[in-house]
């Protein structure tokens, strides 16, 4: 069974975390909320809780086939934890699926994996994505090798479909 990491931190966008988590679980993948290890429960921007199932310090990238990085303001919190950045960097280096939506590409920028690639994001962080070396495209989903990016919750169906395709 393939195993998918879904990164979690306070201020996550509820749909962008739960939709891929449940969608991929419904496709018979094991999904795991991975957090920085500073709490057991993290709250979305709307106050909806998500339980950390594995702290990042105990997460081995070799055990996972993909990582999903939801948006909201959580990625700004995530990138304050070196272990979370290193997890994303290791997943990319291993050629595994790195999927980021909305503000999620902030983590890809901090991991140094955007240079020379095509990506999208929420329009407000377009400058961050381009300053990290990516070519920013205003499309519902952009796939560049193992990197999958989308703009916002309305893109979730296409985003999840691309993750599923990449994992087959």
C-alpha positions in Angstrom: 0.0 0.0 0.0 1.4 3.4 -0.9 1.8 5.9 1.9 1.1 9.6 1.6 2.3 12.3 4.0 0.0 15.3 4.4 1.8 18.1 6.3 -0.1 19.8 9.0 0.5 23.0 11.1 -1.7 25.6 12.6 -3.7 27.9 10.3 -4.0 25.3 7.5 -6.7 25.7 4.9 -9.3 23.0 5.9 -10.3 21.8 2.4 -6.7 21.7 1.1 -5.7 19.4 4.0 -8.7 17.2 4.4 -9.8 16.9 0.8 -6.5 15.2 -0.4 -6.2 13.3 2.9 -9.7 11.7 2.5 -9.7 11.5 -1.3 -6.4 9.5 -1.4 -7.5 7.4 1.5 -10.6 6.6 -0.5 -8.3 5.4 -3.3 -6.8 2.9 -0.8 -3.6 4.8 0.0 -2.5 5.2 3.6 -2.6 8.9 4.5 -0.7 10.3 7.5 -0.9 13.8 9.0 2.7 14.8 9.7 3.3 17.8 11.9 6.3 19.5 13.5 5.9 17.6 16.8 5.2 20.7 18.9 1.5 19.8 19.5 -0.9 16.8 19.1 -3.7 18.9 17.5 -3.4 21.7 14.9 -6.2 24.1 14.1 -7.2 25.2 10.6 -7.8 28.9 9.9 -11.5 28.1 10.7 -10.6 26.3 14.0 -11.2 22.8 12.6 -8.7 20.3 14.4 -6.4 17.9 12.7 -4.5 15.3 14.8 -0.8 14.9 14.2 -0.3 11.2 13.5 3.4 11.3 13.2 5.9 14.0 14.1 8.3 14.9 11.3 11.3 13.9 13.3 10.0 10.3 13.2 9.0 10.4 9.6 11.4 8.7 7.2 11.0 10.0 3.6 11.9 6.6 2.3 8.6 5.2 3.9 6.5 7.6 1.8 5.5 7.8 -1.8 4.2 11.4 -1.8 3.9 14.5 0.3 0.9 16.9 0.1 1.5 20.5 1.3 -1.8 22.3 2.0 -2.1 26.0 2.0 -3.6 28.6 4.3 -0.9 30.2 6.4 0.3 26.8 7.7 3.2 26.7 5.2 4.6 29.8 6.7 4.5 28.0 10.1 5.9 24.8 8.6 9.0 26.4 7.1 10.1 27.5 10.5 10.9 23.9 11.3 14.0 22.7 9.5 12.9 19.0 9.7 9.8 19.8 7.7 11.8 21.6 5.0 14.3 18.7 5.0 11.4 16.2 4.6 10.1 18.0 1.5 13.6 18.3 0.1 14.3 14.6 0.6 11.0 13.6 -1.0 11.9 15.7 -4.1 15.4 14.4 -4.2 14.0 10.9 -4.1 11.8 11.6 -7.1 8.7 11.2 -5.0 5.5 13.2 -5.6 5.6 16.6 -4.0 2.2 18.2 -4.3 1.6 21.8 -3.0 -1.6 23.9 -3.3 -2.3 27.5 -2.6 0.4 28.8 -0.2 2.0 25.3 -0.1 4.7 26.3 -2.6 6.2 28.4 0.1 7.5 25.1 1.5 8.9 24.2 -1.9 10.6 27.5 -2.1 12.1 27.1 1.3 13.2 23.5 0.4 15.0 25.0 -2.7 13.2 22.8 -5.2 11.5 25.4 -7.5 14.5 26.6 -9.5 14.1 25.9 -13.2 10.6 24.4 -12.8 7.1 25.3 -13.7 4.6 25.9 -10.9 1.5 27.7 -9.8 0.2 28.9 -6.4 -2.2 31.3 -4.9 -1.7 34.6 -6.8 -0.5 36.4 -3.7 2.7 34.4 -3.5 3.5 34.5 -7.2 6.5 36.7 -6.5 7.8 34.2 -3.9 7.5 31.4 -6.4 9.2 33.3 -9.2 11.9 34.6 -6.9 12.6 31.0 -6.0 13.4 30.4 -9.7 10.1 28.9 -11.0 8.2 29.9 -14.0 4.7 30.7 -12.6 1.7 29.7 -14.6 -1.9 30.7 -13.9 -3.4 27.2 -14.3 -5.6 24.9 -12.1 -2.8 22.4 -11.9 0.8 22.4 -13.1 2.9 19.3 -13.3 6.7 19.5 -13.6 8.2 16.0 -13.3 7.3 14.9 -9.7 6.2 18.4 -8.6 2.4 19.1 -8.7 1.0 22.5 -7.8 -2.4 24.1 -7.8 -3.8 27.6 -6.9 -6.7 27.3 -4.5 -9.6 25.0 -3.2 -11.5 25.2 -6.5 -8.6 23.4 -8.1 -8.7 20.4 -5.6 -10.4 18.0 -8.0 -7.7 18.5 -10.7 -5.0 18.6 -8.1 -6.0 15.3 -6.5 -6.5 13.6 -9.9 -2.9 14.5 -10.9 -1.6 13.2 -7.6 -3.5 9.9 -8.2 -2.1 9.7 -11.8 1.4 10.3 -10.6 1.1 7.5 -8.0 -0.2 4.9 -10.5 
